[in-house]
Amino acid sequence: MATVAVERTEIASPEPEPETTSERSSENGSIYAAGWVYHLGVNSIGHQFCHLRYLLLRGNCLFMYKRDPHDNPTAILPIRKGLITHTLVLQDLGRRKLTAGTGDLYVLAFYNRLDGAKKGEIACATPAEVRKWYNAFHQAKHQAEYDLTSGTGRHRRLNTDDEINLEVRRPRVRRYAQHGLQKLVKIGKGPEMLLRQASKIGNNNVLSANIDDETGDALEAHDWRCVRTINGIRIFEDAANSKGGKGILLKSVGVVNASVDSVFEMVFSLDKRNRYDWDILTGDLELLEAKDGHCDIVYGKYEPKYLSWWNSKIDFVFSRQWFQGQDGNYTILQTPTIHKKKPSKSGYQRKKINPSIWEIRKLTSLDHVAKCLVTQMVEVQPSFWDRWKGSQPEKFEKSIPFSLLSQVACLREYFAANPALMSESPSAIMQPKLLVPSSVNSDAEDQDTNDEFYDAIAIAEDEDSDDDNDDFADADADADKGGKVKLKNVSWAIASLALKRSKASVADIELSGASPPVLIDWSLLNGSLRQAKSEQDSNCWSSPSGDGFMIRGKTYLTDRSKIAGGEPLLKLVAVDWLKAEHRIDAVALNPKCLVQTEAGKKIPFILVVNLQIPASPNYSLVAYYGSERPVNKESLLGRFVEGPDVFRDSRFKLIPSIVEGYWMVKRAVGTKACLLGKAVTCRYLRQDNFLEIDVDIGSSSVARSIISLVLGYITGIVVDLAILIEGKDEKELPEYILGTVRLNRVRLDSAVPL
């Protein structure tokens, strides 16, 4: 296995959509990303190594250098090269401590979908850098898919049956033509400075057109009431009677003059020297176990000599889970737990720390100063909160929840006292600027690069003939985006009703009107999970209206406005709740599936969405959506159904909403629309009258962490899901809901073996 870590990243301006990219653009060698990296792996005698390297992603080809090739393009040769093909699979593995010298880095794994043994890893200094490389690799992969399906470009010779050549040799000396390094975005100030110095902030460009605005896409019922203002930080109480909660929610909200990455690193860091500067309560922390890159277990102590209202020493153990959304914002979940390494010990009173969540969101600043909105939510017992609000309000300021909520103010003051930390982090999106085109040595233009990316980079580096001691080469908020911030409230939803398209008008466009609708007896189609009879029913499904979901309106491209979703285009026919020892693929081909029944074969079109849930055993939630009319092949839905996977990945979107359930699950799941093809691996099966989409949730460690949290509370959760095809052009707007499903308190033991 090989691992690399980004030290300086250069991201090219966004490429055209893969489905519209010309053969010329795939052949001209346009650069997606370039930057300093750590190459980590195991050599032939089993010793681990860690070397600084320079990666350059040019078109669909990846090159690795020991020095920056632009410093001396006639003499610096790549030591590795390989292709990024349509079989590349990416997986965000989260945070990992690699070596004592590099500290904690963030790992992005890649492997061959056809052969999981062919794999490697890259690790970046910040999660935002992981996201940028993730986007760059996805762009290259999509270009490879387009070239393969259209028969254009250098990758038309590749297919899924090609034998992978593991023999990697040093490339011959060639020169790049005058292609290449144009409109690059420079991140960081060089390999030796990245981990301790931020780059200058740029303007508010958007890296990917797939990233939506910062507000949620499902309506939430909140009744936050400001109850105190302490040191400029507002403290709120959730006065809504939310169902499924275990206590009263409090939150503190403040604006911190720092980047989201800087704040995240400070909150997540266990370095006592840093935490002592701002954290009065949980400054003394110790890592007990790193369960995976997105979850660990931490031990901490309260010192009564600093907190005078406690008479005894107090300690605690809690788990932390963190996620970064496609919009770059962070969420950190903290819950009390136990661990065998730290049983209760004499002299300390073991406390259960209050469940809490950090939310760190980007803000746009007109003066180009990095800002973010930091929110911390804490759960407290109702009896204590009622007593504090009533007869003993002064004791609230001598409580653990108050100390936790005050951490937002502490962070704000800490960054204000350290101006060097306020600048945008290396993950900032900088203003693209033209560089002088340079020649870079390579034989890429004259010789086929047949080795794939993971093959070329995963080989043991001790086979290189060059000296490895010359690694270090000298190298030099979320927002209104369209001018408005749209509030997610009921009045906005009501006002938007007049702007959305009716189901009839959508059907006239998306479905074929050449033939009359087919009369179908929907009662003949049943799945293993029964349909709900009432809202209080459990272990069942129903089909809610799409009015609870906010989708792109007609004028979204100009003012970012969204509208209520309205009635779904397709009818939810049935839901299967299945389990098996292994992942369940191609459900629609199973002879017992409703798609294969006589009634199912009469339906003009069926969309099968198979959410594959990793657990023990593995589960599959399969939703079947039907239409009485065939799909219009010229419509957006028709292009999605008949189009290539690259188009489907870039358009298939899901909006989640926890209607009832534990508040921490709600915050972890969120209400933000997610492009599933970008977040996880999606497989598509188009046959006869159906299209099946297999959504492999286990392909993402972030998604696995969230779904494991959801499974722990699933019997008390009511969740709504909406699926749709993202509209990107004016003619594709306003969007419409393809289908919805509500899952009412589903039981794991009710899953049917497949």
Beta strands, then each sheet from edge to edge (+ up, - down):
strand 1: 2-3
strand 2: 5-12
strand 3: 31-42
strand 4: 48-58
strand 5: 61-65
strand 6: 80-83
strand 7: 88-97
strand 8: 104-112
strand 9: 115-124
strand 10: 184-186
strand 11: 224-230
strand 12: 233-238
strand 13: 248-256
strand 14: 284-292
strand 15: 295-302
strand 16: 313-324
strand 17: 330-336
strand 18: 348-350
strand 19: 356-363
strand 20: 371-380
strand 21: 540-542
strand 22: 550-552
strand 23: 562-564
strand 24: 571-580
strand 25: 605-613
strand 26: 618-627
strand 27: 652-660
strand 28: 674-675
strand 29: 681-687
strand 30: 690-696
strand 31: 718-725
strand 32: 737-744
strand 33: 752-753
sheet 1: 1+ 3- 2+ 9+ 8- 7+
sheet 2: 1+ 3- 4+ 5- 6+
sheet 3: 1+ 3- 2+ 10-
sheet 4: 11+ 12- 13+ 20- 19+ 17- 16+ 15- 14+
sheet 5: 11+ 12- 13+ 20- 19+ 17- 16+ 18+
sheet 6: 21+ 32- 31+ 27- 28+
sheet 7: 22+ 23-
sheet 8: 29+ 30- 25- 26+ 24- 33-
end
